[in-house]
Amino acid sequence: MKVAAVIPALNEEKWIAASIRAARAAGIDEVIVSDGGSSDQTLAIARECAARVLTGETMRARQLNRGAEAATSDAVVFVHADTLLPLGAARAIADALQSHGFGGFRLRFAESDPKLLIAAMMINARTALTKSPWGDQSQFILRRQFLDDGGFREIPIMEDYELAIRMKRRGSTTLLPLHVITSGRRFLEKGLWKTAAINWRMIAAYRLGADPEELAKMYRARIPTERSERRDQR
């Protein structure tokens, strides 16, 4: 089974090279960077790293869908630009998809900070309990199943959560024992408990039927970090 990595990007020149190289080292057959209008060196760096580069309309869900549609591999893993896949990830994904329709990885943060150890433990415990890995845990799925089911819902926020819940309802999700490594900058900038509380408020509001457009505005107002500013451009 061949596996493609789709990396959405918007001004990710600090992170994109490492993410592409980690995907290659993990055994990924096809690396696609789906850009949403970068004005920095993201595109040039991605091409230098021999990734396939797509450009087009912004919004992360659309970028992810565009990448999946362009892929030729059997399976797709969606990797944030500041996230590194572990060695052996492609083989682990292929093995998991023999018996599960959807999954993700456990998570570690790149920065050395005791607060981030707690945050990672909380995220991994939540995922083990709910069987619903989110986007920063590099969700993976069979490409044909993903496309046939309509891909990511094209909403400005919570697209990864919506996909996880939708796949969980199908009754076949898994959490791999391998860890992706991602940046914990948002937790460090805004605080562990504040960030966690905002995340859970957003989830609760979404489950109660809140408009994703309004949720996106609320998220940007409460966590005006570099990452949310990039999401704002989407």
GIPE-V726103 format. One record per helix or strand. SS is the DSSP state (alpha for helix, beta for strand). FROM is the first residue (numbers start at 1). LEN is the number of residues. If there is no record, write none. Layout:
SS:FROM:LEN ; SS:FROM:LEN
This chain:
beta:3:7 ; alpha:16:10 ; beta:30:6 ; alpha:42:7 ; beta:52:4 ; alpha:60:11 ; beta:75:4 ; beta:83:2 ; alpha:89:8 ; beta:102:8 ; alpha:114:17 ; alpha:135:3 ; beta:140:3 ; alpha:143:6 ; alpha:159:11 ; beta:173:10 ; alpha:185:6 ; alpha:192:16 ; alpha:212:11 ; alpha:226:8
